[in-house]
Amino acid sequence: MKQYRITAEDFNPQGSDPTVPDCYIDPAVLHAVSTGQELPVPRKEIKSQNLGKFQIDNNIKPGTEEWFTLWFSKSNV
């Protein structure tokens, strides 16, 4: 099986902005794209600290994985 390394040079030609970092593609996403499967749904970004309102607005049920992530994730602190 061939392996490819994709870097910023693939998206940013020589001589232009050197601050563009190398890119990273999650292997699960890359596999889904290469096999024609449905891509994973990205998590919604929480913009307010009112987690109860966010839970109601996004129909997040208590006890689900999304609920635990919403209420106990360190990124919400």
C-alpha positions in Angstrom: 0.0 0.0 0.0 1.3 3.4 -0.9 1.6 6.1 1.7 1.5 9.8 1.0 2.7 12.7 3.1 0.7 15.9 2.5 2.5 19.1 3.5 1.9 22.8 3.2 3.9 22.8 0.0 0.9 20.9 -1.6 -1.4 23.8 -0.9 1.1 26.7 -0.7 3.5 27.1 -3.6 7.2 27.9 -3.1 7.8 31.6 -2.6 4.5 32.5 -1.0 3.4 32.6 2.7 5.9 30.5 4.7 3.8 30.6 7.9 1.3 28.0 6.6 2.0 24.9 8.7 2.0 21.3 7.6 -1.5 19.9 7.5 -2.9 16.9 9.4 -5.8 14.7 8.3 -7.4 12.4 10.8 -6.8 8.8 9.5 -10.5 8.0 10.1 -11.6 10.9 7.9 -9.0 10.0 5.3 -10.3 6.4 5.2 -13.9 7.6 5.0 -13.1 9.9 2.1 -11.1 7.2 0.2 -13.8 4.6 0.6 -16.7 6.9 -0.1 -18.2 6.6 3.3 -20.1 9.4 5.1 -17.8 11.8 6.9 -18.0 12.1 10.7 -20.1 15.0 11.9 -18.0 17.8 13.5 -18.8 18.8 17.0 -20.7 22.0 17.5 -18.7 24.8 19.1 -20.2 26.1 22.3 -20.1 29.9 22.2 -21.9 30.6 25.4 -21.5 29.4 29.0 -25.2 28.7 29.4 -24.9 25.0 29.0 -28.6 24.3 29.9 -29.8 26.6 27.0 -27.3 25.0 24.6 -28.5 21.5 25.7 -32.2 22.5 25.0 -31.4 24.3 21.7 -29.4 21.3 20.4 -31.8 18.6 21.7 -29.1 16.9 23.8 -30.6 14.1 25.9 -29.3 13.5 29.5 -27.1 10.4 29.8 -25.9 10.4 26.1 -22.3 10.8 25.1 -23.0 14.3 23.8 -24.5 15.2 27.2 -21.5 14.0 29.2 -19.2 15.8 26.8 -21.2 19.0 27.2 -21.3 19.0 30.9 -18.0 17.4 31.9 -15.6 18.5 29.2 -12.6 20.5 30.4 -13.0 22.9 27.4 -16.3 24.2 28.9 -14.6 25.3 32.2 
